Amino acid sequence: NYENVVSITYTNNDNYDVTLEKASCKVGHQIIDMSQVTFDDKTFTYDGTLHSLAVENLPANVKVEYLVDGIEFTGTKNSGTYIVTAKFTVTNDNYVLPIDSLNATLQINKRSITLKPNDIEVVYGDTPKTNGYQITSGEILSNDLESLNIKVVIDSTITNETSVGNYENVVSITYTNNDNYD
């Protein structure tokens, strides 16, 4: 509010006794049009790169901060469902916002892979040895290979004294769980 800033001027007339008073002026906030602002859900498959969400069509005099569970969020590489809040604030006190935030979902799905141990052949009397494995579907990212710690394991019933014959499902795979793979 600005007091006594509006005044009147007149041409003097001897027939009138004029008393002049001043009026106040109230300058209101400009409401920023946020109708074109979008903040869309996005879905990715884990690929080891940083993913985030971004507001589009942000008007002038508005800044945005991204939060997940109230904590600043700049993106993530890991699989999961993230509810991202875009929190808006004005950069000029002469403006106000009709909304203070929008939410969108960032979904990073696990990477699907299928591993199959290679069959082995053992001669009676010899110690059984593993023969590696194959990735029959999907792909392991090179940066994740070591952390998965994939090992081929031969069932303890297969030894150098196992009788001659065919044995099904006696070679398996173990690995260290990684939440980014299915």
C-alpha positions as CSV (number, residue, x, y, z in Angstrom):
1,N,0.0,0.0,0.0
2,Y,1.2,3.4,-0.9
3,E,-0.4,6.2,1.2
4,N,-1.2,9.7,-0.2
5,V,0.1,9.1,-3.6
6,V,-3.0,9.8,-5.7
7,S,-3.9,13.5,-6.0
8,I,-6.3,15.8,-7.9
9,T,-5.5,18.9,-9.9
10,Y,-8.1,21.5,-10.9
11,T,-8.5,24.9,-12.3
12,N,-9.3,27.5,-9.7
13,N,-12.8,28.8,-9.7
14,D,-13.9,31.7,-7.3
15,N,-17.3,30.1,-6.9
16,Y,-16.0,27.1,-5.1
17,D,-14.0,26.5,-2.0
18,V,-12.1,23.4,-2.8
19,T,-10.4,21.2,-0.3
20,L,-8.0,18.7,-1.8
21,E,-7.3,15.3,-0.2
22,K,-5.0,12.5,-1.3
23,A,-5.9,8.9,-1.8
24,S,-4.0,5.7,-1.4
25,C,-2.9,3.2,-4.1
26,K,-2.8,-0.5,-3.6
27,V,-0.7,-2.4,-6.1
28,G,-1.6,-6.1,-6.3
29,H,0.5,-9.1,-7.2
30,Q,0.5,-10.3,-10.8
31,I,-0.6,-14.0,-11.0
32,I,1.7,-16.0,-13.1
33,D,0.0,-18.1,-15.8
34,M,1.1,-21.7,-15.1
35,S,-1.5,-23.3,-17.5
36,Q,1.2,-24.3,-20.0
37,V,3.5,-25.9,-17.5
38,T,3.9,-29.7,-17.8
39,F,5.5,-32.3,-15.6
40,D,5.1,-35.7,-17.1
41,D,5.7,-39.2,-15.8
42,K,8.5,-41.2,-17.5
43,T,9.5,-44.8,-17.6
44,F,12.9,-46.2,-18.3
45,T,14.6,-49.6,-18.1
46,Y,17.8,-49.7,-16.0
47,D,20.7,-48.8,-18.2
48,G,23.3,-47.5,-15.6
49,T,22.7,-43.8,-16.6
50,L,21.2,-41.0,-14.6
51,H,17.5,-40.4,-15.1
52,S,15.4,-37.5,-13.9
53,L,12.3,-35.5,-14.7
54,A,12.0,-31.9,-15.8
55,V,9.3,-29.3,-15.9
56,E,8.6,-27.9,-19.4
57,N,7.3,-24.5,-20.3
58,L,8.3,-22.9,-17.0
59,P,7.4,-19.2,-17.2
60,A,9.7,-16.3,-16.4
61,N,10.0,-15.3,-12.7
62,V,9.5,-18.9,-11.6
63,K,12.2,-21.3,-10.3
64,V,11.7,-25.0,-9.7
65,E,13.3,-27.4,-7.2
66,Y,12.9,-31.2,-7.5
67,L,12.3,-33.3,-4.4
68,V,11.7,-36.9,-3.5
69,D,10.3,-37.5,0.0
70,G,11.2,-33.9,0.8
71,I,14.9,-34.3,-0.2
72,E,16.5,-32.6,-3.1
73,F,16.5,-34.9,-6.1
74,T,18.8,-34.5,-9.1
75,G,18.1,-38.0,-10.6
76,T,18.9,-41.6,-10.0
77,K,20.5,-44.5,-11.9
78,N,18.8,-47.3,-9.8
79,S,15.6,-49.1,-10.5
80,G,12.5,-48.1,-8.5
81,T,9.5,-45.9,-8.5
82,Y,10.2,-42.3,-7.5
83,I,7.4,-39.7,-6.9
84,V,9.1,-36.5,-7.8
85,T,7.7,-33.1,-6.6
86,A,8.5,-30.0,-8.7
87,K,8.2,-27.2,-6.1
88,F,7.7,-23.7,-7.6
89,T,8.8,-20.4,-6.1
90,V,8.7,-16.9,-7.6
91,T,12.0,-15.0,-8.2
92,N,10.3,-11.6,-7.9
93,D,8.0,-10.7,-5.0
94,N,5.7,-8.8,-7.3
95,Y,4.3,-12.1,-8.6
96,V,2.3,-15.0,-7.0
97,L,1.7,-18.5,-8.2
98,P,-1.7,-20.2,-8.5
99,I,0.0,-23.5,-7.7
100,D,3.0,-24.3,-5.6
101,S,3.9,-27.8,-6.9
102,L,3.3,-30.6,-9.3
103,N,4.0,-34.3,-8.9
104,A,5.2,-36.9,-11.5
105,T,6.4,-40.4,-11.4
106,L,9.9,-41.6,-12.5
107,Q,9.8,-45.3,-13.0
108,I,13.0,-47.2,-13.7
109,N,12.3,-50.8,-14.4
110,K,14.7,-53.6,-13.6
111,R,16.8,-54.9,-16.5
112,S,15.7,-58.5,-17.3
113,I,18.4,-61.1,-18.0
114,T,18.3,-64.9,-18.2
115,L,21.5,-66.8,-17.3
116,K,22.0,-70.5,-18.2
117,P,25.0,-72.5,-17.0
118,N,26.7,-74.5,-19.7
119,D,26.4,-78.3,-19.6
120,I,29.4,-80.2,-18.3
121,E,30.9,-83.6,-19.1
122,V,32.8,-85.6,-16.6
123,V,34.7,-88.8,-17.0
124,Y,34.3,-91.2,-14.0
125,G,37.1,-90.6,-11.6
126,D,37.8,-87.0,-12.7
127,T,36.9,-84.0,-10.6
128,P,33.9,-82.2,-12.2
129,K,34.7,-78.7,-13.5
130,T,32.3,-75.9,-14.4
131,N,32.1,-74.8,-18.0
132,G,30.9,-71.2,-17.7
133,Y,27.5,-69.8,-18.5
134,Q,25.5,-68.0,-21.2
135,I,23.3,-65.0,-21.1
136,T,20.3,-66.3,-23.1
137,S,18.3,-63.1,-23.0
138,G,19.1,-59.5,-22.0
139,E,22.4,-58.0,-21.3
140,I,24.5,-57.3,-18.2
141,L,26.1,-53.9,-18.2
142,S,29.8,-54.1,-18.0
143,N,30.0,-51.9,-14.9
144,D,27.7,-54.3,-13.1
145,L,29.3,-57.6,-14.0
146,E,31.8,-57.7,-11.1
147,S,29.2,-56.7,-8.5
148,L,26.8,-59.5,-9.6
149,N,29.6,-62.0,-8.7
150,I,28.1,-64.7,-11.0
151,K,29.3,-68.2,-10.2
152,V,28.5,-71.6,-11.8
153,V,28.0,-74.2,-9.1
154,I,27.9,-78.0,-9.5
155,D,25.6,-79.9,-7.2
156,S,27.5,-81.6,-4.4
157,T,26.0,-85.0,-5.6
158,I,28.2,-84.8,-8.7
159,T,31.7,-85.9,-7.6
160,N,34.6,-87.9,-9.1
161,E,32.8,-91.0,-7.8
162,T,29.4,-90.3,-9.4
163,S,28.1,-93.3,-11.3
164,V,28.1,-93.1,-15.1
165,G,24.8,-91.6,-16.4
166,N,22.9,-88.4,-17.3
167,Y,22.0,-86.1,-14.5
168,E,19.6,-83.2,-15.0
169,N,19.6,-79.8,-13.3
170,V,22.8,-80.4,-11.3
171,V,24.6,-77.3,-12.6
172,S,23.3,-73.9,-11.4
173,I,24.2,-70.3,-11.1
174,T,24.5,-68.2,-8.0
175,Y,25.0,-64.4,-8.0
176,T,24.9,-61.4,-5.7
177,N,21.5,-59.8,-5.7
178,N,21.4,-56.5,-7.5
179,D,18.1,-54.6,-7.3
180,N,18.6,-53.3,-10.9
181,Y,18.3,-56.8,-12.5
182,D,15.4,-59.1,-12.7
